[in-house]
Amino acid sequence: MPGAGRPLAGSDDTRQVVARQRMRQIMDCPPGSHGVTVTTIVDRLARQQLNVSRNTVRNWLDEDIERGVAERVTIGFYRLRQAR
C-alpha cells in the first residue's frame, strides 16, 4: 500500500520522510492524553494520501521509542515523549 495515490512529488524515500513527520505530528498529544493507536495513525495518514502500512508505522514507533522520541502510554496507545 505504500505509495498508493502518490500525491507528493519525489522519491519513495521523500514520501516516507513526510509520512513519518506527519505521524509524529499526529502523536503530539496534550499531557494526560491517552495517545493514539496505530490504526488512528494509519487512517489519518491515508486521509492525506500518505498511505503507509500498519507494519511500517509499528516499525517507526519501535524505532522512535528506542530513540526516546515516542512513548507507549498503555498497551496499543502511543504519543510523543513528554518532559517529566
N, C-alpha and C positions, 0 to 999 in steps of 0.2 A: 503493500500500500504506500510506502514512502514515494513521494513524487507525484501521486495522483493529483490531477488538477493543475499542478505546476504553474501557479500564477506568478511566481517570483522568477526573475531572470537570473541566470548564473548557474553555477555548477551545483551538483547534489550536495557537495560539502557546504556551500554557501547556504542552501536551504536548510540543512541540518543545524548550522550555527544559529540561524534566525529562529528556527523552531525551538531550539534549546534555550535561547534567551527569552523567548516568549513563555516557555514553560516556567522559567524562574519568576517571571512577572505574575503568572497565574498563581504561583505558590507564595507570593508575598502577601501573607495574611496578617491581620492585626493580632497583637498579643492576646492570648486567651482563646484564639480561634482553634477549631478542631483540625484545620488544614484541609487539603483536597485529596481526592483519590486519583489513582492512575486513570480511571475511566473519565473523570472530570477533566483532567489534563488533555487526554486524547480527544475528547469531544470538543473542547474549546479550541484546540489547535485545528481540528478538522473544519470548524466553522470559519476559520481564517485561511482555508485552503493550505494548511500546513499539516498534511497527512503524515502521521508518524505511527508506527505500530506500538502496541502496548509493551512488547518486549523491549523496544528501543527506549521508551520512557522509563521502564523499570531499570534498564542498564544505566541511563543517565542519573536516575535517582540514587542508585547504589554508588556511583562514582561521586556524586555531589555530597552524599552522606559521608563517604570516606574522606573527602577533602574538607569537610566541616562547613560546607555551603548550605546544606539542607539537613533536616532532621525528620525522623519519624515521630509523629506526635502520639499516635496509637496505631494499632495494627491496621494497615491499609490507608492511613492518612498521613500526609506529608506537608511540610511548609519550609520556607527558607529558615535557616537557623537564626534565632533571635538572641540578642545580647542578654546575658543573665545578670 
